[in-house]
């Protein structure tokens, strides 16, 4: 019997310690979420100075998302914990921003529902395939995250006029990318469950059970 071919969609077992600089930045981003939410909703969002402060907190959190991944890749600190915690931190930050903006009446609720439904669905899919492997973020997913961050940042700032129109179009692109990359993730998750080493072992075991004895 030939050796099983490693599943390209899954990641090999990790031996890196969970407590490292990359994961510390991820946890910092999680800690910034409640601070950001309180600042955004202060004075019903009507204080320009506080809105700018909320944007600054949001920007710092987004920057940590870039650097934790960069540090993890450069210094070999990639862990399965980080692969799961990083998107959860992103979704917590995005969720706090979108819900806050909708509560303030500045962003339609349907936009918040569409984006958060996709993010929740992807999180559930990650746990659905976790025994088969961890699916890393795709280029489309990274682009979606970037455009979402820019769009949300523009909505956090007290903008009006031309810039107010620009941010609407940026958010429209973000919603489109959110839906498209969500469908792509579903396809990758289904493929992983069908082609992983775990799935192959199960098929081989079933085949051996039904193989007629000579």
N, C-alpha and C positions, 0 to 999 in steps of 0.2 A: 504494500500500500504506500502510495506516495505521500510525502510530508504535506501537511496543510499549508496553504499559502497564507501569509499574514494578511489580515484584513486592512486595506489601505484607509478605510474610514475610521478605524479605531486606533486608539493610542496605546502603546505598550505600557506595562506596569511602571509606576514611578517610584524612585527611591529617594527623591529629594525631600528634605524636611519641610513640613508644612509651615513652620515658623520661619519665614524669610522676608526679605525686603519687599519683594513683589506682592506677596499676600498682605503685608502690613499696609501697603498703599491701598489695596482693595478694601481692607477693613476701615481705613480712614475715610474712604469714599462713602461707605455705609454710615459711618458716624456723622458725616456732614449732611445726610439726608434730612433728619428732623430739624437741624438748625436752619437749613435752606427753606423748609416748608414754613416754619414759624416766621421767618423773615419775609417771605413772599406774601403771606397773608396778613402781615402787620398793617393796621389801619385800613383794612379792606383793600389793600393794594393801591391806595391813593397817594401814598407818600413817595415822591420821586426818588429821594435819597435812599430810602429803604429798598426800593425796587432795584436800584443800581447795586446796592450791597447784596441783594439776593442773587443778582446776575453774577457778581464776583464770586460768591460761594459756589454757585452752579459751575462757573468756569473752572475754578480750582478742582472741583470734583471730576469734571470732564478731563482735565489735564492728567489727573492721577490715573485715569483709565488708559491713557496713552503710555505713561511711564511704567506702570506696573507690568504691562505686556512687554515693553521694550527691555526692562530689567530682567524679566523672567527668561526671555529668549537669549539675551546677550550672556547671561551668567549661568545658564542651564538650571533655572529655578522653576521650571514649568512643573506643576503638580495637578493632579486630578481635582484636588480641592480648589485650586486657583481657577481651573477651567469652569468649575461650577459656580464658585463664589463670585467671580468677575461678572458674568452676565446677570446674576441675581442683584448685585450692587447696581449695575447699570439700570435694571428694570425698576428698582426701588427709587432711584433718582429720577428717572423718566416719569414714573407713575406719580411721584409727589409733585413734579412740575406740571404735568398735564391736568391732574385732578385739581390742583390749586388754581391754575389758569381758568379752568372751566367753572369752578366755584365762584371765581371773581367775575365770570361772565365775559371773559375776553377770548375764549376759545370754545367753539361749538362742542357740545358733549359727544356728538357722534365721532368726531376726530379722536377724542380721548378713548372712547369705547373701542374703536377700530384698532388703534395702536396697542392699547393695553390687552385686548383680547388676543392679538397676535403674540405679544410678549409672554402672556400667561400660557398660551398654547405651546409655544416653543419650550418654555420651562418644563411643562408637563411631559413633552416629548423627550426632553433630556433624561428625565427619570424613567421614562418608558424604555429607553435603550441603554440605560446605564450599565446593565449587566453585559451588554454586547460591546460597549466602548463609549468613548466621549467624542462627540462630533465638534471639532473646532469651528470657530467662526469663519465663514466664507468671505471672499472679497466683497460680494454683494452685501453681506451682513455688516461688514465694517463700513461700507459706504452709507448704508442705511443709518447706522449709528451716528456717523459724522453729520449727515444732513439733518437728522432729527435733532442733534445737539445744537446746530446752527439755528434751525427753525425755532426751537424752544427758547434759545437764548434771545432771539429777536423779539419773541412774545413777552419775555420777562422784562425786557427794557421798556421804559415808558416812551414808546415811539408812536408817531402819528403821521398823517400825510402820505408822501411817497414811500417812506420806509415802512409805514403800516401796510401798504399794498404789497411791497416786496416780500415782507415776512409771510403774507398769506400764500404767495406763490411758492415760496420755499417750503412751507408746511405741506402744500399740496404734493410736491415732489416727495417729501418725506413719507406721506401716507401711501403713495404709489409704491415706493421702494419697500415699505413695511409689508404690504400685501404680497408683492412678488417674492421677496426673500422668505416670507413665511411659507409660501407654497413650496419653494425650493427646499426648505428645511424639512418639510413633511416628506418629500420624496427621498431625501438623504437618510432620514430616520428609518423609513420603510426598507430602503436598500441595505442599511447597516444590519437591521434585524434579520435580513434574509441571507447576508453574505459573511457575517462575522464568524470567527472561530467557534464561538459558542453554538451558533446555529448549525455549523457544519458538523460539530461533534454530536449534536442531537440527531441530525439526519443520519449520520453513520451508525449511531446507536440503534435507531429505529430500523435501519436497513439490516443490521446484524441480527436483530430480534426476529425479523421476518424472513431471514435467509434460510432456505430449506436445508436441513441436515442431511449429509450424505450417508 
